[in-house]
């Protein structure tokens, strides 16, 4: 992969990382909370609890994505970003544009998903 492309993806990954960290800071700063005194009935409380649980699951997924972003940034530093972890061929630019944290080329990813479907 050319240096120019690596730099472009580094900027994309850093921007995604900052956005995700900003979301996490909002959660931690108290923008999301559950106070039973705020709800006049059990239905409102239950609805808020479901919403809070959903937000927690989203934050957990975001934390996983931050880890993948960090790994991709490390690969850029090592000069191996865009290389398939399975076959070691280059991952296509279009795939990386769609999913900058991609670890597998499209063929290896399709094979992995086929195996997962067979097991599940």
N, C-alpha and C positions, 0 to 999 in steps of 0.2 A: 504494500500500500504506500502511496506517495505521502510525503511529509505534509503536504498541503491538506490532503484528506484527513490524515491523523489529527492535525490541528483543528480542523472543522469539527470532527467528532469529539475532540476533547472539549471544545467550547459547548457543544450540545449537551454532553454528559455533565459538565459542571453546572450548566443552567438547570438541568433536570434535578440535579442533586440539591441545588440551592432552593428550588421550589419545594421539594419534598421536606427539606429541613425547616423551611418556613411554615409548612403545614404542621409539622411536629411541634414547633414552638408555640403555635396558636393553641394546640391541644394542651400543652404543658402550662401555658400562661393562664389557663382557666376559662378560655372562651367556651369550653365544653364542660359542663358540670351537671350534676343531677342533685337537686335539692327537693326533698319530698314536700316541703312547705310551699313550693311554687305551684303545686298541682292540686286543684280542688277535688278531683276524684281519681279513682283507681285506674280508669281507662287512660286518662292523661298521663299518669305516672308510668303505666305500662308502655304506652307509646313512646315516651321519652326514653325509657330504659332500652327499648328495642333500637331506637335511633342511636343511643350512646354505644350500645353493643356493636352495631353496624360500623360506627365510626372507629371503634377500637380495632375491628377486623381490618378496616381500610388502612389504619396506621401500621398494623402488623405487616401487611403486604408492602406498604411503602418502605418499611425498615428493610425488608428483604431486597427490594429494588435498590435501595441505597447501597447495600452490600455488593450487588451486581455492578452498580455504577463504579464503586471503588475498585472492584476487580478489573473492570474495563479500563479505567484510568491507569491502573498499574501496568496493564498490558501495553498501553500506549507508551508509557515510560520505558518499558523493556523492549519496545519495538516489535511486539508480536500481536498487536491489536489487529483484528480482522482475519486471524488465522483460525481455522476450524480446530477445535480441541480433539476431534475424533480422527479425521483423515489428514489434518494439517494442510489442507488446501485453503486458498483464500476465500473468505466469505464475500459474497457479492456486495457491491456498494448499495444496491437497491435494498437488500435485506438489512444492512446496517442502518440505512436511512429510516427504515420502518421500525427497527428494533436495535438501537445502538449497543445494547448489552448482549446481543446475540453471541453465543459461544460456539454454535454449530452452524455449518453451511446448510443450505436448504435441503440438500439430499440427505445428510446425516440426521437432521431434525425430523424429516419425514420418516426415516427409518426408525428413529427413536419412538415417535408417536405410534407407528404401526406396531412396534413391539409392546408398547404400553397398552394399546387397545386389545391386543391378544392376551395380555395378562389380566386385564381388568374385565 
